Amino acid sequence: MPAGTGANTNINIRVDSNVKNQAQEVFTALGLDMTSAVNIFLRQSIRKNGIPFELIADKPLKRTRQFGRLKGKIRMAADWDAPLDDFKEHM
């Protein structure tokens, strides 16, 4: 069934009242009501086949911090042949 041809239905969600009020201010400034904004989000989710924006963690995950330490070690390993190059130059 193509989008927009089905019967309307209601969605009930719980959200922090401060978040709702702040979002409503943003949507009003854009000329939207809450229903229109949620519909836009849902349609974009369908169109993108996922969340229509990037989701990132505020803090690096433990795995990410470990990779950062590993990356430094990998960078050091790439420099290991520098002494060999120096040796070859003196031969």
C-alpha positions as CSV (number, residue, x, y, z in Angstrom):
1,M,0.0,0.0,0.0
2,P,1.6,3.4,-1.0
3,A,2.3,5.9,1.8
4,G,-0.6,8.1,2.6
5,T,-3.4,5.8,1.3
6,G,-4.1,4.0,4.6
7,A,-6.5,4.9,7.4
8,N,-5.2,7.2,10.2
9,T,-4.2,5.7,13.5
10,N,-3.1,7.1,16.8
11,I,0.3,6.6,18.5
12,N,0.6,7.2,22.2
13,I,4.1,7.8,23.5
14,R,5.6,9.0,26.8
15,V,8.2,11.8,26.7
16,D,9.7,14.2,29.2
17,S,7.5,17.3,29.4
18,N,10.5,19.6,29.0
19,V,11.6,17.7,25.8
20,K,8.1,17.9,24.4
21,N,7.8,21.7,25.1
22,Q,11.2,22.5,23.6
23,A,10.5,20.4,20.5
24,Q,7.1,22.0,20.2
25,E,8.8,25.4,20.2
26,V,11.1,24.3,17.4
27,F,8.3,22.9,15.3
28,T,6.2,26.0,15.8
29,A,9.1,28.1,14.6
30,L,9.2,25.9,11.5
31,G,5.4,26.2,11.0
32,L,4.7,22.6,12.1
33,D,2.6,21.0,14.7
34,M,3.7,17.9,16.7
35,T,1.7,15.6,14.5
36,S,3.3,16.9,11.3
37,A,6.8,16.7,12.8
38,V,6.3,13.1,13.9
39,N,4.9,12.2,10.5
40,I,7.9,13.7,8.8
41,F,10.2,11.7,11.1
42,L,8.3,8.4,10.4
43,R,8.2,9.0,6.6
44,Q,11.9,9.8,6.6
45,S,12.6,6.6,8.6
46,I,10.8,4.6,6.0
47,R,12.5,6.4,3.1
48,K,16.0,5.9,4.7
49,N,15.1,2.4,5.9
50,G,16.5,3.4,9.3
51,I,16.8,6.4,11.7
52,P,17.0,9.5,9.4
53,F,20.0,11.0,11.3
54,E,23.3,9.8,12.7
55,L,23.2,8.3,16.2
56,I,26.4,8.8,18.3
57,A,27.2,8.3,21.9
58,D,28.1,11.3,24.1
59,K,31.0,9.5,25.6
60,P,33.3,7.1,23.8
61,L,32.5,3.5,24.5
62,K,35.1,1.4,26.3
63,R,35.8,-0.5,23.0
64,T,36.4,2.9,21.2
65,R,38.9,3.9,23.9
66,Q,40.7,0.6,23.6
67,F,40.9,1.1,19.8
68,G,42.4,4.5,20.4
69,R,45.2,2.9,22.5
70,L,45.6,0.2,19.8
71,K,45.8,2.8,17.1
72,G,48.8,4.4,18.8
73,K,50.5,1.0,19.0
74,I,49.8,0.3,15.3
75,R,51.3,3.7,14.4
76,M,54.4,2.8,16.4
77,A,54.7,-0.5,14.6
78,A,54.6,1.3,11.2
79,D,57.8,3.2,12.3
80,W,59.7,0.0,13.3
81,D,61.4,-0.3,9.9
82,A,62.8,3.3,10.1
83,P,65.9,2.1,11.9
84,L,66.3,-0.6,9.1
85,D,66.1,2.2,6.5
86,D,68.8,4.1,8.3
87,F,71.0,1.0,8.4
88,K,70.6,0.4,4.7
89,E,71.6,4.0,3.9
90,H,74.9,3.5,5.8
91,M,75.8,0.3,4.0
